[in-house]
Amino acid sequence: MTDQPRRRGAARTAELLQVTLDLATEVGYAGLNIEAVARRAGVGKHTIYRRWPSMAALLLDALSRVWTTDLDYHDTGDVRADLREQFLRSAPALSQPPIGPVYRAVIAEAQSDAALRETLHERFLATVEQSTFDRIARAQRAGELVADADLRFPAEVLCGTLYYRWLLSTKPIDEEAVNSLVDMFMAAYGAGSRVGSGPA
Amino acid sequence: MTDQPRRRGAARTAELLQVTLDLATEVGYAGLNIEAVARRAGVGKHTIYRRWPSMAALLLDALSRVWTTDLDYHDTGDVRADLREQFLRSAPALSQPPIGPVYRAVIAEAQSDAALRETLHERFLATVEQSTFDRIARAQRAGELVADADLRFPAEVLCGTLYYRWLLSTKPIDEEAVNSLVDMFMAAYGAGSRVGSGPA
């Protein structure tokens, strides 16, 4: 295969993902189907079915495409600052198009579809947890966090708290919430000081 | 008014809420509507509309009825044990009928209905957060937790982590998760020892 068809294939994939996201934003998840995406993109349904087994799989790929660049934590050597920055930077993505409403709709759909929930976790949430874990594990190796704590679950707590607030709370993911969350994390695992005036 | 009609009113309310929950369990949230509830209960639609403005409001009341008794934390004087017990006791309720599937469906529906999300938070999640806060605030007054920490947000973190695992993770709310969560909380706010071997 020469480079030409490969490039055309990549361009077509990118176009299909963009059309999917546009359509999802316009009509919502409930109104979305592969026929409508095919019609809008000017391709046959089978072109899509050859690549994606379901509407959900196609939509998750479309979300991934606009999202992945946002997932990497900075590493300035100050884990508290880097967590804060990342959480505050993620918050608008969750509440605004193109990601926010579509992602929320997929999460809703996943509540009655265990296979989609698994794919969603594998494709998105596990990635978010992993990148959080990677950042705090680096901080642990750098001596910013206590040496012998297992940080897998704390990474999930950090992500889970933000998702809870986004999906189920009426309060925003704002500076106050992010500061409180990072304070709690550092109080538990920071190698230095802790919250409050207890006899630590 | 004599006691007789008041008792009849309470019995009819209880019956309507039970019918609602039964029907929700059978047909799912998507298949549920006030006409179907009225038909099953043998009452007119207006009997229901007089009391509940929407299907969601009726269903939230039905969920509340089977649920409220489970929400109170024990107070044995050992906050770590009481949190563990409560979290492990809540987990099966979230995964099994009558509460689990119906509650999950309401949460899904709330993702595309901001008013329902607000009602859901006010009626359920705020209550869960509050009862968690009450228990840890008592522990703080008893000297089990550091004196000057604001425990509002930590109560949300405890609840949010469990909801995240229930709604978005593929892992169960098991002893390992609950222990890790309570360990993190106590490491941050316990008046005694902390996680790890840091220079605390």
Interface residues (C-beta under 8 A of the other chain):
Chain A: G28 A30 R104 A105 I107 A108 E109 A110 Q111 S112 R117 E118 L120 H121 E122 L125 L145 V146 A147 D148 A149 D150 F153 P154 E156 V157 C159 G160 T161 Y163 Y164 R165 L167 L168 S169 T170 A177 S180 L181 M184 F185 A187 A188 Y189 G190 A191 G192 R194 V195 G196 S197 G198 P199 A200
Chain B: G28 A30 R104 A105 I107 A108 E109 A110 Q111 S112 R117 E118 L120 H121 E122 L125 L145 V146 A147 D148 A149 D150 F153 P154 E156 V157 C159 G160 T161 Y163 Y164 R165 L167 L168 S169 T170 A177 S180 L181 M184 F185 A187 A188 Y189 G190 A191 G192 R194 V195 G196 S197 G198 P199 A200
